[in-house]
Amino acid sequence: MTSHADGPENTPADVIDGPFEPEPAAVDESVATEPVALDSLDDFEDDEARERALRAGLEDFELDESDRQLLSDEWDDEGLSPAERALPVLAVIGRPNVGKSTLVNRILGRREAVVEDKPGVTRDRVSYPAEWSGTHFTLVDTGGWEVDVAGIESKVAEQAEVAVSLADAVVFVVDAQVGATASDERVVEMLRRSGKPVILCANKVDGPAGEADASYLWALGLGEPRPVSALHGRGTGDLLDAVVAALPEHSEHGTLRPEGPRRVALVGRPNVGKSSLLNKIAGAERVVVDETAGTTRDPVDELVEIKGIPYWFVDTAGIRRRVHQTSGADFYASLRTQAAIEKAEVAVVLVDASVPLTEQDTRVISQAVDAGRAVVIAYNKWDLMDEDRRPFLEREIERDLVQVTWAPRVNVSARTGWHTDKLVRALETALDSWDTRIPTGRLNGFLGELVAAHPHPVRGGKQPRILFATQASTRPPRFVLFATGFIEAGYRRFIERRLREAFGFEGSPISISVRVREKRRRR
């Protein structure tokens, strides 16, 4: 679960370690472990009246434009909120040291991306929320390809392709002082194949004299080069006007919709059995399997029908180490695996049950959770596990996976196909949880009873009060609490546990953020 807090009392979410326990003076311990009573939630009229009263009470507090937008959002007939309509994605690509990160900082209006006068500083793809002329979009700064004498052109094209595949439009940055290189031309070929709108940015044009250099870039065949100085801001307004004109209203590559088969990413460290499991589920040898770790380099999409229901399965390359620590083909395999997770709706994380859990295993799970995807943990090679190992495995799970106790666990054997039917049921459960929406009236009724039974601890003579709660989106479920003061991380985890007890959410991460709002001053 991720938690955030806005307002004057914003402090880090991890200030409290361990689960929240109501203070003895405030709560009877015999009651604290009882499930929350939800009988009153069956009365829809009471919940609706409660919601109207709480909304009206919020008018006594200072609310900003984003608060009012959140409170006014309506859910459509499919139970989807406008907040789920993903912002369009703009990818900034180009060779190393052409000024991509400088341009990103200029667009954002603040220093976010790391800038250094040497190639290859940006190693990961990083996303930032951005806005121009009232149009909001997600800006992706790319990087990470290695300046290597051998095969630089193919490596540049491969890294760029990952970013472009997830984008709705692309800004292709070229150093106007150097001109188009062979690597640039390789990327241009890929951009033409992608069919994505491309805005050509001729960077490092610091004055009128440099515009002549920019004009040579017409030869790339990507339309008018936009002369820009990312360092000084020259020409960035015209560039962004062209960007806004090219972006769609909503992303085609963001939050996925129910239409079509659900997308499942098979992820895990190398040689854990991902390809074997996909072949067993598909009932055919769809993917190359070898005892050598790292056989799979690129994600492989396979449409598989299980019990009459089609799924897109993505068999991804094994994640070896942190992306910035990998090199060569493994580096791009890691990038493509991350891209596969971002495109999927649920991640099946395979763990080798026959050997101790590794840091890599927990890191892969964190990748899926951080991406906001539903998660199922599959313990593969169960048939190879020694009986003496079972108690050790349970202890490892309790110790290393304490943060994802909500994820369904399935014991499988990719070699024999044992329990693959249970894996399918776990997928269905996780996806249903990922899609779950709690009506606003019912949510506030639940929280009203919870807070009345277990109030937030008093800190510094003050007790923060939750004024109103709403579910901002699903996929994954994201809740926003309006409060009079900072809600401690331990209490937010307590709310999460009770939400899961009451409404399920098995297999889905939950995000709870807090907006601290002060009472409106009387004039």
C-alpha positions as CSV (number, residue, x, y, z in Angstrom):
1,M,0.0,0.0,0.0
2,T,1.2,3.5,-0.7
3,S,0.1,6.5,1.3
4,H,0.5,10.2,0.8
5,A,-0.5,13.2,2.8
6,D,-1.0,16.8,1.6
7,G,-1.2,19.9,3.8
8,P,0.6,21.7,6.5
9,E,1.2,18.6,8.6
10,N,2.7,16.5,5.9
11,T,5.3,14.1,7.3
12,P,6.8,10.9,5.8
13,A,4.4,8.0,5.7
14,D,6.8,5.6,7.4
15,V,7.1,7.6,10.7
16,I,5.4,4.7,12.5
17,D,6.7,1.1,12.2
18,G,4.5,-1.9,12.8
19,P,0.7,-2.3,12.8
20,F,-1.5,0.2,14.4
21,E,-2.8,-0.8,17.8
22,P,-5.6,1.4,19.4
23,E,-4.5,2.8,22.7
24,P,-5.8,0.9,25.7
25,A,-7.3,4.1,27.2
26,A,-9.4,4.6,24.1
27,V,-10.4,1.1,23.0
28,D,-11.3,-2.0,24.9
29,E,-8.8,-4.7,23.7
30,S,-11.5,-7.3,23.7
31,V,-13.3,-5.3,21.1
32,A,-10.3,-4.3,19.0
33,T,-9.9,-7.7,17.3
34,E,-13.6,-8.0,16.4
35,P,-14.6,-7.5,12.8
36,V,-16.2,-4.2,12.0
37,A,-20.0,-4.4,12.2
38,L,-21.5,-3.4,8.8
39,D,-25.1,-4.1,9.4
40,S,-26.1,-0.4,9.0
41,L,-24.4,-0.3,5.6
42,D,-27.2,-2.4,4.1
43,D,-29.5,0.6,4.5
44,F,-28.6,2.6,1.3
45,E,-30.8,5.6,2.3
46,D,-28.9,6.1,5.5
47,D,-25.6,5.9,3.7
48,E,-26.8,8.4,1.1
49,A,-28.0,10.8,3.7
50,R,-24.6,10.5,5.5
51,E,-22.7,11.3,2.3
52,R,-24.8,14.4,1.7
53,A,-24.3,15.6,5.2
54,L,-20.5,15.0,5.1
55,R,-20.2,16.7,1.7
56,A,-22.1,19.7,3.1
57,G,-19.8,19.8,6.1
58,L,-16.7,20.0,3.9
59,E,-17.8,23.5,2.7
60,D,-16.7,24.8,6.1
61,F,-13.1,23.9,5.2
62,E,-10.6,25.4,2.7
63,L,-10.8,23.3,-0.5
64,D,-8.7,23.9,-3.6
65,E,-9.6,23.3,-7.2
66,S,-8.3,19.7,-7.2
67,D,-10.4,18.9,-4.1
68,R,-13.6,20.1,-5.8
69,Q,-12.7,18.3,-9.0
70,L,-12.3,15.0,-7.0
71,L,-15.5,15.5,-5.1
72,S,-17.5,16.3,-8.3
73,D,-16.3,13.3,-10.3
74,E,-19.0,11.0,-11.3
75,W,-18.6,7.2,-12.0
76,D,-20.0,5.9,-15.3
77,D,-22.2,2.9,-15.8
78,E,-19.2,0.5,-15.8
79,G,-18.1,1.8,-12.4
80,L,-15.2,3.7,-13.8
81,S,-14.2,7.1,-12.5
82,P,-13.0,10.0,-14.6
83,A,-9.9,9.9,-12.5
84,E,-9.1,6.5,-14.2
85,R,-9.0,7.9,-17.6
86,A,-5.2,7.9,-18.0
87,L,-3.5,11.1,-19.0
88,P,-1.8,11.0,-22.4
89,V,1.8,10.0,-22.3
90,L,4.6,12.0,-24.0
91,A,8.0,10.3,-24.3
92,V,11.2,12.3,-24.8
93,I,13.8,10.2,-26.6
94,G,17.1,10.8,-28.3
95,R,20.8,9.9,-28.2
96,P,22.8,10.3,-25.0
97,N,23.8,13.9,-24.1
98,V,21.5,15.7,-26.5
99,G,19.7,17.4,-23.6
100,K,16.7,15.2,-23.0
101,S,16.7,15.7,-19.2
102,T,17.4,19.4,-19.5
103,L,14.3,19.7,-21.8
104,V,12.3,17.7,-19.3
105,N,13.2,20.1,-16.5
106,R,12.3,23.0,-18.7
107,I,8.9,21.6,-19.5
108,L,8.2,20.8,-15.8
109,G,9.5,24.3,-14.8
110,R,11.6,22.7,-12.0
111,R,14.7,20.6,-11.7
112,E,13.5,17.0,-11.5
113,A,15.6,15.0,-13.9
114,V,19.3,14.5,-13.2
115,V,21.4,16.6,-15.6
116,E,25.2,16.1,-16.1
117,D,27.5,16.9,-18.9
118,K,28.2,13.4,-19.8
119,P,26.2,10.7,-21.7
120,G,24.2,8.0,-20.1
121,V,23.3,9.8,-16.8
122,T,19.6,8.9,-17.1
123,R,19.5,5.1,-16.7
124,D,15.8,4.4,-16.0
125,R,12.6,5.7,-17.6
126,V,11.1,8.2,-15.2
127,S,7.6,9.7,-15.4
128,Y,6.4,13.1,-14.2
129,P,3.0,14.8,-14.3
130,A,3.2,17.9,-16.6
131,E,0.9,20.6,-17.9
132,W,0.9,23.1,-20.7
133,S,-1.9,25.5,-21.6
134,G,-4.4,23.7,-19.5
135,T,-3.5,20.3,-21.0
136,H,-2.3,17.7,-18.4
137,F,-0.1,14.8,-19.6
138,T,2.5,12.4,-18.3
139,L,6.1,13.2,-19.3
140,V,8.6,10.3,-19.6
141,D,12.3,11.0,-19.6
142,T,14.2,8.1,-21.2
143,G,17.8,7.1,-21.1
144,G,20.0,4.2,-20.1
145,W,21.5,3.1,-23.3
146,E,25.2,2.6,-23.2
147,V,27.7,4.4,-25.4
148,D,29.4,1.3,-26.6
149,V,31.5,1.1,-29.7
150,A,29.9,-2.2,-30.7
151,G,26.2,-2.0,-31.6
152,I,25.4,1.4,-30.3
153,E,22.8,2.0,-33.1
154,S,20.8,-1.2,-32.2
155,K,21.0,-0.4,-28.5
156,V,19.7,3.2,-29.0
157,A,16.8,1.9,-31.2
158,E,15.9,-0.8,-28.7
159,Q,15.7,1.6,-25.7
160,A,13.7,4.1,-27.7
161,E,11.3,1.4,-28.8
162,V,10.4,0.6,-25.2
163,A,9.5,4.2,-24.5
164,V,7.6,4.7,-27.7
165,S,5.5,1.6,-27.2
166,L,4.1,3.1,-24.0
167,A,3.6,6.6,-25.4
168,D,0.8,8.5,-27.2
169,A,3.2,11.0,-28.8
170,V,7.0,11.4,-29.0
171,V,9.4,14.3,-28.8
172,F,12.6,13.2,-30.6
173,V,15.5,15.3,-29.5
174,V,18.5,15.9,-31.8
175,D,21.5,18.0,-31.1
176,A,21.3,20.7,-33.9
177,Q,25.0,21.5,-33.4
178,V,26.0,18.0,-34.3
179,G,23.3,17.2,-36.8
180,A,21.7,13.9,-37.5
181,T,23.8,10.8,-36.9
182,A,23.5,7.2,-38.0
183,S,22.0,6.4,-34.6
184,D,19.4,9.1,-35.1
185,E,18.4,7.6,-38.5
186,R,18.0,4.2,-36.9
187,V,15.5,5.7,-34.4
188,V,13.7,7.5,-37.2
189,E,13.1,4.2,-38.9
190,M,11.5,2.8,-35.7
191,L,9.4,5.9,-35.2
192,R,8.0,5.6,-38.7
193,R,7.0,2.0,-38.0
194,S,5.3,2.9,-34.8
195,G,2.9,5.3,-36.4
196,K,3.0,7.6,-33.3
197,P,2.9,11.4,-33.7
198,V,6.5,12.7,-33.6
199,I,7.6,16.2,-32.8
200,L,11.2,16.8,-33.9
201,C,13.1,19.0,-31.4
202,A,16.3,20.6,-32.6
203,N,18.0,21.3,-29.3
204,K,21.0,23.5,-28.5
205,V,19.8,26.3,-30.8
206,D,20.8,29.3,-28.6
207,G,20.3,32.0,-31.2
208,P,19.3,32.9,-34.8
209,A,22.6,31.6,-36.1
210,G,21.8,28.1,-34.9
211,E,18.5,28.0,-36.7
212,A,20.4,27.3,-40.0
213,D,21.8,24.1,-38.4
214,A,18.3,23.1,-37.3
215,S,17.0,23.4,-40.9
216,Y,19.3,20.6,-42.0
217,L,17.2,18.2,-39.9
218,W,14.3,18.4,-42.4
219,A,16.3,15.6,-44.1
220,L,15.1,13.2,-41.4
221,G,11.6,13.2,-42.9
222,L,9.8,13.9,-39.6
223,G,8.4,17.2,-40.5
224,E,9.4,20.7,-39.3
225,P,12.3,20.7,-36.8
226,R,11.4,22.9,-33.8
227,P,14.5,24.9,-32.8
228,V,14.9,24.9,-29.0
229,S,17.4,25.8,-26.4
230,A,16.4,23.6,-23.5
231,L,19.1,25.2,-21.4
232,H,17.8,28.8,-21.8
233,G,14.1,28.1,-22.6
234,R,14.2,29.5,-26.1
235,G,11.5,28.0,-28.4
236,T,10.0,25.6,-25.8
237,G,6.6,27.3,-25.9
238,D,6.2,26.6,-29.6
239,L,7.4,23.1,-29.1
240,L,4.8,22.5,-26.4
241,D,2.1,24.0,-28.5
242,A,2.9,21.3,-31.1
243,V,3.0,18.7,-28.4
244,V,-0.5,19.6,-27.1
245,A,-1.9,19.5,-30.7
246,A,-0.5,16.0,-31.1
247,L,-1.6,14.4,-27.8
248,P,-5.0,12.7,-27.6
249,E,-7.4,13.6,-24.8
250,H,-6.8,10.3,-23.0
251,S,-4.0,7.8,-23.2
252,E,-4.4,4.6,-25.2
253,H,-1.7,3.0,-23.2
254,G,-2.6,3.8,-19.6
255,T,-5.3,2.3,-17.4
256,L,-6.7,-0.6,-19.2
257,R,-10.4,-1.1,-19.9
258,P,-12.5,-4.2,-19.5
259,E,-12.9,-4.8,-23.3
260,G,-10.8,-7.6,-24.6
261,P,-8.8,-10.3,-22.9
262,R,-7.2,-9.5,-19.6
263,R,-3.4,-9.1,-19.7
264,V,-1.3,-11.3,-17.4
265,A,2.5,-10.7,-17.0
266,L,4.6,-13.7,-15.9
267,V,7.5,-12.2,-14.0
268,G,10.3,-13.5,-11.8
269,R,14.1,-13.9,-11.7
270,P,15.8,-16.0,-14.5
271,N,15.2,-19.7,-14.7
272,V,12.3,-19.8,-12.3
273,G,10.1,-21.5,-14.8
274,K,8.1,-18.7,-16.5
275,S,8.3,-20.1,-20.0
276,S,7.6,-23.6,-18.8
277,L,4.5,-22.4,-17.0
278,L,3.2,-20.5,-20.1
279,N,3.7,-23.6,-22.3
280,K,1.8,-25.8,-19.7
281,I,-1.1,-23.4,-19.5
282,A,-1.2,-23.0,-23.3
283,G,-1.0,-26.7,-23.8
284,A,1.7,-26.3,-26.5
285,E,5.4,-25.4,-26.8
286,R,4.8,-21.7,-27.5
287,V,8.1,-20.5,-25.9
288,V,11.6,-21.7,-26.0
289,V,12.6,-23.4,-22.7
290,D,16.2,-24.1,-21.8
291,E,18.0,-24.9,-18.5
292,T,20.3,-22.0,-19.2
293,A,19.0,-18.9,-17.3
294,G,18.0,-15.9,-19.4
295,T,16.8,-17.7,-22.6
296,T,13.9,-15.3,-22.9
297,R,15.1,-11.8,-23.9
298,D,11.9,-10.1,-25.2
299,P,8.4,-10.3,-23.7
300,V,6.3,-12.9,-25.7
301,D,2.6,-12.2,-26.0
302,E,0.4,-15.4,-26.2
303,L,-3.4,-15.5,-26.4
304,V,-4.4,-18.4,-24.3
305,E,-8.0,-19.7,-23.7
306,I,-8.6,-21.2,-20.3
307,K,-12.0,-22.7,-19.6
308,G,-13.4,-20.7,-22.5
309,I,-12.0,-17.4,-21.3
310,P,-9.2,-15.8,-23.3
311,Y,-6.1,-14.2,-21.6
312,W,-3.1,-12.4,-23.0
313,F,-0.1,-14.0,-21.3
314,V,3.2,-12.1,-21.5
315,D,6.3,-14.3,-20.8
316,T,9.0,-11.8,-19.8
317,A,12.7,-12.0,-19.5
318,G,14.0,-12.7,-16.0
319,I,14.8,-9.7,-13.8
320,R,18.4,-10.2,-12.7
321,R,19.5,-7.1,-10.8
322,R,18.4,-3.5,-10.4
323,V,18.1,-1.9,-13.9
324,H,20.9,0.6,-13.3
325,Q,23.3,-2.3,-12.4
326,T,22.6,-4.4,-15.5
327,S,24.4,-4.0,-18.9
328,G,24.0,-5.1,-22.5
329,A,21.2,-7.4,-23.4
330,D,20.2,-7.9,-19.8
331,F,19.7,-4.2,-19.3
332,Y,17.2,-4.1,-22.2
333,A,15.5,-7.3,-21.0
334,S,14.9,-5.6,-17.6
335,L,13.4,-2.5,-19.3
336,R,11.1,-4.6,-21.4
337,T,10.0,-6.6,-18.4
338,Q,9.1,-3.3,-16.7
339,A,7.2,-2.3,-19.8
340,A,5.3,-5.6,-19.8
341,I,4.3,-5.1,-16.1
342,E,3.1,-1.6,-17.0
343,K,1.0,-3.0,-19.9
344,A,-0.5,-5.8,-17.8
345,E,-3.4,-5.8,-15.4
346,V,-2.1,-8.6,-13.1
347,A,1.4,-9.9,-12.5
348,V,2.0,-13.5,-11.7
349,V,5.3,-13.5,-9.7
350,L,7.0,-16.9,-9.9
351,V,9.1,-17.9,-7.0
352,D,11.3,-21.1,-6.9
353,A,9.8,-22.9,-3.9
354,S,12.7,-25.4,-3.8
355,V,15.4,-22.8,-2.8
356,P,15.4,-19.9,-0.3
357,L,13.7,-16.6,-1.2
358,T,16.2,-14.1,-2.6
359,E,16.3,-10.3,-2.7
360,Q,15.5,-10.5,-6.4
361,D,12.2,-12.3,-5.6
362,T,11.1,-9.6,-3.2
363,R,12.3,-6.9,-5.6
364,V,10.2,-8.3,-8.5
365,I,7.1,-8.3,-6.2
366,S,7.8,-4.7,-5.3
367,Q,8.0,-3.8,-9.0
368,A,4.5,-5.2,-9.6
369,V,3.1,-3.5,-6.5
370,D,4.7,-0.2,-7.2
371,A,3.2,-0.3,-10.7
372,G,-0.2,-0.7,-9.1
373,R,-0.9,-4.1,-10.7
374,A,-2.9,-6.9,-9.1
375,V,-0.5,-9.6,-7.8
376,V,-0.6,-13.4,-7.6
377,I,2.5,-15.2,-6.1
378,A,3.1,-18.6,-7.6
379,Y,5.5,-21.0,-5.8
380,N,6.8,-23.0,-8.7
381,K,8.8,-26.3,-8.6
382,W,6.7,-27.4,-5.6
383,D,7.1,-31.0,-6.7
384,L,10.9,-30.6,-6.3
385,M,10.7,-29.2,-2.8
386,D,12.1,-31.4,0.0
387,E,9.8,-32.0,2.9
388,D,12.4,-30.6,5.3
389,R,12.2,-27.3,3.4
390,R,8.5,-26.6,4.0
391,P,8.7,-25.1,7.5
392,F,11.7,-22.9,6.4
393,L,9.6,-21.7,3.4
394,E,6.7,-20.7,5.7
395,R,9.1,-18.7,7.9
396,E,10.6,-17.0,4.8
397,I,7.1,-16.0,3.7
398,E,6.2,-14.6,7.1
399,R,9.5,-12.7,7.3
400,D,10.0,-11.5,3.7
401,L,6.5,-11.1,2.3
402,V,4.8,-9.4,5.3
403,Q,4.0,-6.4,3.2
404,V,2.0,-8.5,0.6
405,T,0.0,-10.8,2.8
406,W,-3.0,-9.8,0.7
407,A,-1.6,-11.4,-2.4
408,P,-3.0,-14.9,-3.2
409,R,-0.5,-17.7,-3.0
410,V,-0.6,-20.7,-5.3
411,N,1.7,-23.8,-5.2
412,V,2.3,-25.0,-8.8
413,S,4.5,-27.2,-10.9
414,A,5.1,-25.8,-14.3
415,R,6.7,-29.2,-15.3
416,T,3.7,-31.3,-14.5
417,G,0.9,-28.7,-14.7
418,W,-0.1,-29.5,-11.1
419,H,-2.5,-26.8,-9.6
420,T,-2.4,-24.6,-12.7
421,D,-6.3,-24.6,-12.4
422,K,-5.9,-22.9,-9.0
423,L,-3.7,-20.3,-10.6
424,V,-6.5,-19.3,-12.9
425,R,-9.0,-18.9,-10.0
426,A,-6.4,-16.7,-8.2
427,L,-6.1,-14.6,-11.3
428,E,-9.9,-14.1,-11.4
429,T,-10.0,-13.2,-7.7
430,A,-7.1,-10.7,-8.0
431,L,-8.6,-9.0,-11.1
432,D,-12.1,-8.7,-9.4
433,S,-10.4,-7.0,-6.4
434,W,-8.5,-4.7,-8.7
435,D,-11.8,-3.6,-10.3
436,T,-13.7,-3.2,-7.0
437,R,-15.4,0.1,-6.2
438,I,-17.0,1.0,-2.9
439,P,-19.9,3.4,-3.2
440,T,-19.1,6.7,-1.5
441,G,-22.0,6.5,1.0
442,R,-21.1,3.0,2.0
443,L,-17.4,3.9,2.4
444,N,-18.2,6.8,4.7
445,G,-20.6,4.6,6.7
446,F,-17.9,2.0,7.2
447,L,-15.3,4.6,8.2
448,G,-17.8,6.3,10.5
449,E,-18.3,3.1,12.5
450,L,-14.6,2.3,12.4
451,V,-13.4,5.6,13.7
452,A,-16.2,5.7,16.4
453,A,-15.0,2.3,17.7
454,H,-11.2,3.0,17.2
455,P,-10.5,6.7,17.2
456,H,-7.1,8.0,16.0
457,P,-4.6,8.4,18.9
458,V,-4.2,11.9,20.4
459,R,-0.8,13.4,19.5
460,G,0.4,16.7,21.0
461,G,-3.0,17.3,22.5
462,K,-4.7,17.1,19.1
463,Q,-6.8,14.3,17.6
464,P,-7.2,14.5,13.8
465,R,-10.7,13.9,12.5
466,I,-11.6,12.3,9.2
467,L,-14.1,14.6,7.5
468,F,-15.0,12.7,4.3
469,A,-13.7,9.8,2.2
470,T,-14.0,8.9,-1.4
471,Q,-12.6,6.3,-3.8
472,A,-10.9,8.3,-6.5
473,S,-10.3,5.4,-8.8
474,T,-10.0,1.6,-9.3
475,R,-7.2,-0.4,-10.9
476,P,-5.8,-0.2,-8.3
477,P,-8.3,1.0,-5.7
478,R,-7.2,4.5,-4.5
479,F,-8.9,6.2,-1.6
480,V,-8.6,9.8,-0.5
481,L,-9.4,10.9,3.1
482,F,-10.1,14.5,3.9
483,A,-9.0,15.2,7.5
484,T,-8.4,18.0,10.0
485,G,-4.8,16.8,10.7
486,F,-2.1,14.3,9.7
487,I,-3.3,10.7,9.8
488,E,-0.4,8.6,11.0
489,A,1.0,5.8,8.8
490,G,0.1,3.2,11.4
491,Y,-3.6,4.3,11.5
492,R,-3.7,4.3,7.7
493,R,-2.4,0.7,7.7
494,F,-5.1,-0.1,10.3
495,I,-7.8,1.3,7.9
496,E,-6.4,-0.7,5.1
497,R,-6.6,-3.9,7.1
498,R,-10.2,-3.3,8.0
499,L,-11.0,-2.3,4.4
500,R,-9.7,-5.7,3.3
501,E,-11.6,-7.5,6.1
502,A,-14.8,-5.8,5.1
503,F,-14.6,-5.6,1.3
504,G,-12.0,-8.2,0.2
505,F,-9.4,-6.7,-2.1
506,E,-7.5,-10.0,-2.2
507,G,-4.7,-9.7,-4.7
508,S,-4.9,-5.9,-5.2
509,P,-2.7,-3.2,-3.7
510,I,-4.6,-0.3,-2.1
511,S,-3.6,3.3,-2.0
512,I,-4.8,5.6,0.8
513,S,-3.8,9.3,0.7
514,V,-4.7,12.0,3.1
515,R,-5.6,15.6,2.3
516,V,-5.2,17.8,5.4
517,R,-7.6,20.8,5.2
518,E,-8.0,23.7,7.6
519,K,-11.3,25.2,8.7
520,R,-12.4,28.2,6.6
521,R,-11.8,31.5,8.4
522,R,-14.8,33.6,9.2
523,R,-14.7,37.1,7.8
